[in-house]
């Protein structure tokens, strides 16, 4: 009886030790970038689309997305996807709708079911409106 009790205690302590080691090992995993900045946008563009040059950039205030204007003639959006990022280059013809709300959130609707929509929280409404005009090709007022 005493032996069974000691065996159960040892097995329980061994199980707890194993769980602790696994938890410690998993906590050491490093997360890649969790925010988008201008340096990341330049790196992503150079890596994925080396033939394009960055003309203009607007990183969202929440660091979850960034708009870019690229040369030759087009635009792009870099957005977070979990702890990684994705980039989409597009032209005006790829856009279905571009809208700006009262808190400077620029919403893009694409004519693409694989990437139907994106939003970028910009610093102010004026910046969002300027990007809306650039993206839609409206003449500046």
C-alpha positions as CSV (number, residue, x, y, z in Angstrom):
1,X,0.0,0.0,0.0
2,X,2.8,2.4,0.9
3,X,4.6,1.5,-2.3
4,X,1.5,2.3,-4.4
5,X,1.1,5.7,-2.7
6,X,4.8,6.5,-3.4
7,X,4.4,5.4,-7.0
8,X,1.3,7.6,-7.5
9,X,3.0,10.6,-5.9
10,X,6.1,10.1,-8.1
11,X,4.0,9.7,-11.2
12,X,2.1,12.9,-10.3
13,X,5.3,14.8,-9.7
14,X,6.8,13.5,-12.9
15,X,3.7,14.6,-14.9
16,X,3.8,18.1,-13.3
17,X,7.5,18.4,-14.1
18,X,6.8,17.4,-17.8
19,X,4.0,20.0,-18.1
20,X,6.3,22.6,-16.6
21,X,9.1,21.8,-19.0
22,X,6.7,22.0,-22.0
23,X,5.2,25.3,-20.8
24,X,8.7,26.8,-20.3
25,X,9.9,25.6,-23.8
26,X,6.8,27.0,-25.5
27,X,7.1,30.4,-23.7
28,X,10.5,30.9,-25.3
29,X,9.0,31.0,-28.8
30,X,9.6,34.4,-30.3
31,X,6.8,36.1,-32.1
32,X,7.8,37.8,-35.3
33,X,6.8,41.4,-35.9
34,X,3.5,42.5,-34.4
35,X,3.3,45.9,-36.0
36,X,3.8,47.4,-39.4
37,X,6.3,50.3,-39.8
38,X,7.9,52.0,-42.7
39,X,11.0,49.9,-42.6
40,X,8.9,46.7,-42.8
41,X,7.0,48.0,-45.8
42,X,10.2,48.8,-47.6
43,X,11.6,45.4,-46.8
44,X,8.4,43.6,-47.9
45,X,8.2,45.5,-51.2
46,X,11.9,44.9,-52.0
47,X,11.6,41.2,-51.1
48,X,8.3,40.4,-52.8
49,X,8.2,42.9,-55.7
50,X,11.8,44.1,-56.4
51,X,10.7,45.7,-59.7
52,X,8.6,48.3,-57.9
53,X,9.8,51.5,-56.3
54,X,8.0,53.0,-53.3
55,X,6.7,56.5,-54.1
56,X,4.5,57.3,-51.1
57,X,3.6,55.5,-47.9
58,X,1.0,55.9,-45.1
59,X,1.3,53.6,-42.1
60,X,-1.9,53.2,-40.2
61,X,-1.9,54.6,-36.7
62,X,-2.8,51.2,-35.3
63,X,0.2,49.7,-37.2
64,X,-2.0,47.0,-38.6
65,X,-1.9,48.2,-42.3
66,X,-0.1,50.6,-44.6
67,X,-1.0,52.1,-47.9
68,X,1.7,52.6,-50.5
69,X,2.0,54.2,-53.9
70,X,4.4,52.3,-56.2
71,X,6.2,53.0,-59.4
72,X,5.4,52.0,-62.1
73,X,1.8,53.2,-61.7
74,X,0.0,51.4,-58.9
75,X,-0.8,51.1,-55.3
76,X,-0.4,48.5,-52.6
77,X,-1.5,47.6,-49.1
78,X,0.6,45.8,-46.5
79,X,-1.5,44.3,-43.7
80,X,-1.1,42.0,-40.8
81,X,-2.2,38.4,-41.1
82,X,-1.8,36.9,-37.6
83,X,1.8,37.5,-36.6
84,X,2.9,37.7,-40.3
85,X,2.1,40.2,-43.1
86,X,0.7,40.1,-46.5
87,X,1.1,42.6,-49.4
88,X,-1.3,43.2,-52.3
89,X,-0.4,45.4,-55.2
90,X,-3.3,46.8,-57.2
91,X,-4.4,49.4,-59.7
92,X,-7.4,51.7,-59.7
93,X,-9.3,49.2,-61.8
94,X,-9.0,46.6,-59.0
95,X,-11.0,48.8,-56.6
96,X,-14.7,48.5,-56.2
97,X,-15.2,51.2,-53.6
98,X,-13.1,53.5,-51.5
99,X,-14.6,55.3,-48.5
100,X,-13.5,57.4,-45.5
101,X,-15.4,57.6,-42.2
102,X,-15.4,60.4,-39.6
103,X,-12.5,58.9,-37.7
104,X,-10.1,58.7,-40.7
105,X,-10.6,55.0,-41.4
106,X,-10.0,54.4,-45.1
107,X,-12.0,51.4,-46.3
108,X,-11.1,49.7,-49.6
109,X,-13.3,47.2,-51.4
110,X,-11.6,45.2,-54.1
111,X,-13.0,43.4,-57.1
112,X,-11.2,40.3,-55.9
113,X,-12.9,37.5,-53.9
114,X,-9.5,36.4,-52.5
115,X,-8.8,39.8,-50.9
116,X,-12.2,41.5,-50.8
117,X,-11.6,44.3,-48.4
118,X,-9.0,46.2,-46.3
119,X,-9.0,49.1,-43.9
120,X,-6.3,51.5,-42.8
121,X,-6.7,53.8,-39.8
122,X,-5.0,57.0,-40.8
123,X,-3.9,59.9,-38.6
124,X,-6.5,62.4,-39.7
125,X,-9.5,62.8,-42.1
126,X,-7.5,65.1,-44.5
127,X,-4.9,62.4,-45.1
128,X,-7.6,59.8,-45.6
129,X,-9.4,62.0,-48.1
130,X,-6.1,62.7,-50.0
131,X,-5.5,59.0,-50.3
132,X,-9.1,58.4,-51.4
133,X,-8.6,61.0,-54.2
134,X,-5.3,59.4,-55.2
135,X,-6.8,55.9,-55.2
136,X,-9.9,56.8,-57.2
137,X,-8.2,59.2,-59.5
138,X,-10.4,62.1,-58.6
139,X,-9.0,65.6,-59.4
140,X,-7.7,67.4,-56.3
141,X,-9.8,70.3,-55.3
